[in-house]
Amino acid sequence: MLHYTQHNRVQLIRGGKEYFQTLLNLVSKAHTSIYFQTYIFDEDETGKTVAKALMDAAQRGVKIFMLLDGYASQNLSTELIQKLKTSGIAFRWFEPLLRSERFYFGRRLHHKVLVTDAQHCLVGGINITNRYNDINGNQAWLDWAIHAEGEVALQVFQVCARRAVSKWNGSRKFKFIEHQPAQVNDVCRARMVVNDWVRGKRDISKSYLEMFNDSKDHIIIMSSYFLPGRDFRKKMREAAKRDVRISVVLTQISDVALAKSAERYLYPWLFKNNIEVYEYTKTVLHGKIVVCDQHWVSIGSYNLNELSAKASVEMNLVVADGKFGSEVHSIISQIIQSDCIRITEKDFENHTHWYDTTWQKISYNILRIILFLFTFYFKRVKD
């Protein structure tokens, strides 16, 4: 696990218009290099706008390395890919379906990262597609990112650059570009953490477990597809027994009905352990953010489930700073107050019939089986 860097400026970015304006602004101001890696890149209005910005940057001489997941972005047209390459962008697929040297279906490039000049980075859970944008009169799914400038951006750059030229993703003809970190005088402790089970990296999972161990007052977890494994549930239970207040914010409107039913199967366990449950009601909640004791914050692509823990390639930024932690705590608390409903044990029991309970259990076990199939054949390999 990488150490905390000291000199950084960080900003919480909400998904939608704010996120895409930030992304396009960073691309337009890049001078030397851009590393862009994401899970979903759709060829809709949002995707075409981002693609054009990247191609414009390549035309003015910026070295651009673009890595997309070979499953989630597979519908990208050959025509657009060719335009990207013709503009000078080094385009790669991560693990193309059934065509990569070592193929593991569950191991997907799930992180969403932009790094410019090794000085600015944007790390979060936001994909490049209209549903994550405020567009055509529709409100974006609720999601988050961190815009960081300083030493932590160099950490992110080094990981993204190695992955861009890795033997896992094609030839090495694009050379590693050396950079220096941005000179930032502000003191804000931040570090990058990665999960990649195949390569033996579990930094995000370990950071969460440490957070539960060290917590003293209040943890707020906002998570999509919330299905924590045994280790996480144990640590949550232990923290709750120490009188740490734990609030879990989940979605009411889900894009994956099976996952939502499986989530609700865990509600009785949460109630039993005095963990507060809230459901966000405005749109789909896709964000992955945790704030502990108004001091420790983790934001990125990592879901609290075994797929993120033991299959997908994930990246989060962790910030240990009282000012930023208090700001994030305040923002999430306001969302809980204005846009969420509290799910109490009594309300849940009154509105859950025997057939709901049965389906929730079936959904939970179906997802466990799927996860087992995705991860059973994984073997750790060296970089």
LUMLUMPA-462728 format. One line per field, with one value per residue (C-alpha): x negated, y negated, z negated; residue number from 1; chain. Coordinates in steps of 0.02 Angstrom, whole numbers. Layout:
// residues N
c1 <- [X ...]
c2 <- [Y ...]
c3 <- [Z ...]
gugu <- [NUM ...]
lumnu <- [A ...]
// end
This chain:
// residues 383
c1 <- [0 -70 -108 -12 -77 -75 -59 106 261 420 598 755 839 1019 1068 1164 1129 997 896 895 854 706 649 660 571 426 412 411 271 158 -14 -113 -13 159 194 378 444 625 751 896 873 1033 1045 1185 1183 1074 953 936 902 764 691 683 595 465 438 418 287 195 196 104 -31 24 -24 137 153 331 376 556 628 650 819 912 857 865 1004 891 892 743 762 741 595 509 537 459 307 289 287 134 214 134 294 299 428 412 442 543 672 599 451 328 178 241 429 530 709 733 574 632 553 681 588 627 472 404 227 157 -28 -47 10 199 306 491 532 709 850 918 926 931 1113 1269 1343 1199 1225 1358 1416 1576 1674 1624 1539 1375 1357 1285 1098 935 754 604 506 331 180 8 -94 49 80 -96 -53 100 1 -131 -2 97 -61 -122 47 54 -109 -90 -113 66 131 26 -146 -267 -295 -226 -363 -338 -339 -431 -346 -370 -229 -140 -213 -75 -106 57 42 174 133 191 145 200 260 289 375 325 349 264 104 117 164 296 253 431 502 365 391 577 541 416 544 673 541 490 663 721 877 973 953 1061 1055 1136 1128 1207 1224 1191 1152 1007 917 886 731 819 974 867 776 939 1015 863 866 1053 1022 898 1043 980 1131 1138 1253 1271 1345 1408 1512 1700 1704 1586 1523 1496 1654 1570 1434 1561 1659 1497 1453 1620 1584 1448 1562 1611 1426 1396 1544 1485 1317 1392 1334 1440 1509 1560 1621 1586 1745 1705 1622 1504 1368 1205 1080 949 895 854 819 760 754 761 577 550 629 618 692 673 739 738 906 925 948 842 836 736 638 591 611 615 472 520 445 491 413 403 392 352 389 507 562 601 678 795 847 887 978 1085 1129 1177 1275 1374 1415 1473 1586 1660 1657 1664 1789 1741 1781 1820 1836 2022 2058 1958 2053 2221 2186 2096 2202 2148 2128 2017 1907 1898 1847 1719 1636 1639 1563 1427 1380 1386 1261 1150 1147 1108 969 899 896 810 675 649 521 423 237 123 -7 -153 -157]
c2 <- [0 -170 -295 -456 -602 -769 -911 -906 -1006 -902 -941 -835 -826 -772 -672 -754 -925 -968 -811 -825 -1010 -969 -827 -931 -1076 -964 -891 -1064 -1124 -971 -1008 -846 -688 -620 -446 -404 -236 -189 -48 -110 -227 -245 -326 -446 -635 -626 -501 -597 -759 -678 -591 -755 -841 -702 -707 -897 -878 -746 -863 -997 -873 -801 -616 -524 -346 -281 -114 -50 109 239 296 142 31 162 72 -72 -83 -38 -207 -305 -197 -230 -417 -411 -318 -430 -584 -513 -433 -271 -168 0 126 201 390 401 537 708 626 585 691 726 707 698 646 569 465 304 131 52 -105 -276 -385 -537 -600 -754 -798 -690 -844 -832 -677 -640 -477 -416 -300 -396 -315 -407 -394 -502 -424 -493 -666 -800 -795 -796 -852 -699 -707 -612 -459 -508 -478 -557 -589 -678 -806 -806 -912 -876 -727 -602 -638 -574 -411 -391 -434 -303 -164 -217 -235 -61 14 -78 1 165 332 366 236 246 196 77 -39 -189 -242 -292 -483 -551 -689 -788 -818 -985 -1106 -1122 -1209 -1154 -1012 -879 -696 -586 -419 -308 -131 9 177 307 481 570 474 490 309 280 104 36 183 168 -20 8 142 26 -113 -5 42 -138 -217 -307 -409 -400 -310 -353 -227 -274 -124 -48 142 159 341 341 504 592 492 326 378 435 268 170 271 243 56 47 140 3 -120 -187 -254 -176 -247 -154 -249 -137 -162 -142 -151 -19 18 199 267 430 335 228 381 460 299 302 480 401 269 379 407 219 187 322 234 61 -2 -141 -109 -247 -237 -376 -414 -545 -436 -287 -297 -238 -325 -239 -352 -326 -459 -411 -525 -679 -651 -498 -491 -359 -389 -291 -142 -14 61 146 319 469 428 270 358 514 483 309 185 40 -126 -244 -399 -407 -578 -597 -779 -860 -1004 -894 -758 -882 -952 -780 -729 -886 -859 -677 -715 -847 -721 -598 -731 -798 -655 -493 -397 -302 -116 -56 125 101 20 153 294 211 192 356 510 690 694 537 621 779 684 581 740 817 658 655 837 814 671 774 914 791 716 889 930 764 786 973 993 836 863 726 678 561 395]
c3 <- [0 48 -89 -115 -15 -106 20 112 152 160 212 202 372 392 545 686 758 626 661 850 846 733 846 1005 921 868 1043 1123 1008 1025 1097 1101 1066 1029 962 974 913 886 880 987 1135 1235 1405 1356 1336 1180 1255 1418 1323 1219 1372 1467 1322 1315 1503 1498 1362 1465 1616 1516 1469 1302 1283 1243 1182 1180 1102 1103 1032 1168 1105 1042 1188 1324 1419 1465 1655 1761 1845 1684 1628 1793 1774 1601 1667 1820 1709 1621 1469 1409 1391 1304 1244 1071 1083 1245 1229 1274 1364 1225 1180 1004 993 831 860 687 697 777 783 667 613 689 696 787 757 845 845 687 592 592 572 571 483 452 503 652 823 990 1041 1036 880 777 851 831 1011 1114 961 859 691 680 571 402 406 346 390 316 414 338 381 309 254 253 438 473 383 492 649 613 594 748 853 806 847 1014 1074 981 1067 1015 1134 1290 1351 1266 1413 1315 1197 1015 1000 849 748 589 464 458 331 201 35 -44 -169 -139 -165 -22 55 197 160 286 288 417 345 490 455 267 233 97 42 47 -49 -180 -197 -232 -362 -447 -444 -534 -663 -696 -692 -849 -814 -650 -484 -333 -191 -25 90 243 255 67 28 -95 -123 -288 -336 -309 -404 -550 -559 -543 -684 -795 -762 -801 -965 -1012 -992 -826 -734 -560 -426 -261 -113 27 182 189 380 447 622 569 487 436 343 251 195 134 41 -50 -106 -216 -293 -442 -479 -475 -591 -711 -725 -753 -583 -508 -333 -214 -34 91 187 321 452 461 329 408 294 187 44 -139 -271 -445 -598 -484 -446 -334 -161 -24 149 310 407 266 218 49 123 167 352 315 178 276 461 537 554 441 385 243 171 -19 -102 -287 -321 -446 -336 -185 -294 -379 -210 -139 -299 -289 -104 -126 -285 -190 -54 -186 -262 -100 26 -74 -178 -336 -327 -502 -555 -590 -422 -331 -415 -382 -196 -166 -132 -134 55 46 -84 20 177 81 18 191 266 135 168 357 343 228 358 498 395 359 544 584 453 431 571 531 505 447 573 563 655]
gugu <- [1 2 3 4 5 6 7 8 9 10 11 12 13 14 15 16 17 18 19 20 21 22 23 24 25 26 27 28 29 30 31 32 33 34 35 36 37 38 39 40 41 42 43 44 45 46 47 48 49 50 51 52 53 54 55 56 57 58 59 60 61 62 63 64 65 66 67 68 69 70 71 72 73 74 75 76 77 78 79 80 81 82 83 84 85 86 87 88 89 90 91 92 93 94 95 96 97 98 99 100 101 102 103 104 105 106 107 108 109 110 111 112 113 114 115 116 117 118 119 120 121 122 123 124 125 126 127 128 129 130 131 132 133 134 135 136 137 138 139 140 141 142 143 144 145 146 147 148 149 150 151 152 153 154 155 156 157 158 159 160 161 162 163 164 165 166 167 168 169 170 171 172 173 174 175 176 177 178 179 180 181 182 183 184 185 186 187 188 189 190 191 192 193 194 195 196 197 198 199 200 201 202 203 204 205 206 207 208 209 210 211 212 213 214 215 216 217 218 219 220 221 222 223 224 225 226 227 228 229 230 231 232 233 234 235 236 237 238 239 240 241 242 243 244 245 246 247 248 249 250 251 252 253 254 255 256 257 258 259 260 261 262 263 264 265 266 267 268 269 270 271 272 273 274 275 276 277 278 279 280 281 282 283 284 285 286 287 288 289 290 291 292 293 294 295 296 297 298 299 300 301 302 303 304 305 306 307 308 309 310 311 312 313 314 315 316 317 318 319 320 321 322 323 324 325 326 327 328 329 330 331 332 333 334 335 336 337 338 339 340 341 342 343 344 345 346 347 348 349 350 351 352 353 354 355 356 357 358 359 360 361 362 363 364 365 366 367 368 369 370 371 372 373 374 375 376 377 378 379 380 381 382 383]
lumnu <- [A A A A A A A A A A A A A A A A A A A A A A A A A A A A A A A A A A A A A A A A A A A A A A A A A A A A A A A A A A A A A A A A A A A A A A A A A A A A A A A A A A A A A A A A A A A A A A A A A A A A A A A A A A A A A A A A A A A A A A A A A A A A A A A A A A A A A A A A A A A A A A A A A A A A A A A A A A A A A A A A A A A A A A A A A A A A A A A A A A A A A A A A A A A A A A A A A A A A A A A A A A A A A A A A A A A A A A A A A A A A A A A A A A A A A A A A A A A A A A A A A A A A A A A A A A A A A A A A A A A A A A A A A A A A A A A A A A A A A A A A A A A A A A A A A A A A A A A A A A A A A A A A A A A A A A A A A A A A A A A A A A A A A A A A A A A A A A A A A A A A A A A A A A A A A A A A A A A A A A A A A A A A A A A A A A A A A A A A A A A A A A A]
// end
